[in-house]
Amino acid sequence: MSDVKKESKNCNGKKKIMVAYGFIQLGSSFVSAVALAAIAFGFCSVKKESKVFNSCVTEIVEKGSTNSEAVRYCNGGN
């Protein structure tokens, strides 16, 4: 019989790279989730500001002004 050499491959380096890749993927997913939460909270403040603006316009129109005058007034015009 002939001598058969068993070649063992060193996979230790590949394992470390795959673990690092996994951590990078988790980190990027976490950053994306935080960014989406920040955007969602930004929309909440826009919604509140919109309600205040609409109530301002409604109040000015009820006083007898036109819609365009009310919008200009609520935007900070004279």
C-alpha positions in Angstrom: 0.0 0.0 0.0 1.1 3.5 -0.7 1.4 6.1 2.0 -1.6 8.4 1.9 -1.0 11.8 3.4 -4.0 13.4 4.9 -4.0 17.1 4.3 -5.7 19.1 7.0 -6.9 22.5 6.0 -6.5 25.3 8.4 -10.0 26.9 8.6 -9.2 29.0 11.7 -8.7 32.1 9.7 -11.9 31.7 7.7 -13.9 31.2 11.0 -12.6 34.5 12.3 -13.4 36.3 9.1 -17.0 34.9 9.2 -17.5 35.9 12.8 -16.3 39.4 12.0 -18.6 39.5 9.0 -21.5 38.5 11.3 -20.8 41.2 13.8 -20.5 43.8 11.0 -23.9 42.7 9.7 -25.5 42.9 13.1 -23.9 46.3 13.7 -25.2 47.7 10.4 -28.7 46.4 11.1 -28.6 48.1 14.5 -27.5 51.4 12.9 -30.3 51.1 10.3 -32.9 50.5 13.0 -31.8 53.5 15.0 -31.9 55.7 11.9 -35.4 54.5 11.0 -36.6 55.3 14.6 -35.1 58.8 14.3 -37.0 59.3 11.1 -40.2 58.1 12.6 -39.9 60.5 15.6 -39.2 63.3 13.1 -42.5 62.6 11.3 -44.3 62.8 14.7 -43.1 66.4 15.2 -44.1 67.3 11.6 -47.6 65.9 12.3 -47.9 68.1 15.4 -46.7 71.2 13.6 -49.2 70.5 10.8 -52.1 70.3 13.2 -51.0 73.6 14.8 -50.7 75.3 11.4 -54.1 74.0 10.2 -55.8 75.3 13.4 -54.1 78.7 12.9 -55.4 78.9 9.3 -58.9 77.8 10.4 -59.0 80.5 13.1 -57.8 83.3 10.8 -60.4 82.3 8.1 -63.2 82.3 10.7 -62.2 85.9 11.5 -63.0 86.9 7.9 -59.7 86.7 6.0 -59.2 84.7 2.8 -57.4 81.4 2.7 -54.3 83.0 1.1 -54.1 85.7 3.7 -54.5 83.2 6.5 -51.7 81.0 5.2 -49.4 84.0 4.8 -50.2 85.1 8.3 -49.6 81.7 9.8 -46.3 81.4 7.9 -45.1 84.5 9.7 -46.1 87.2 7.2 -47.9 90.4 8.1 
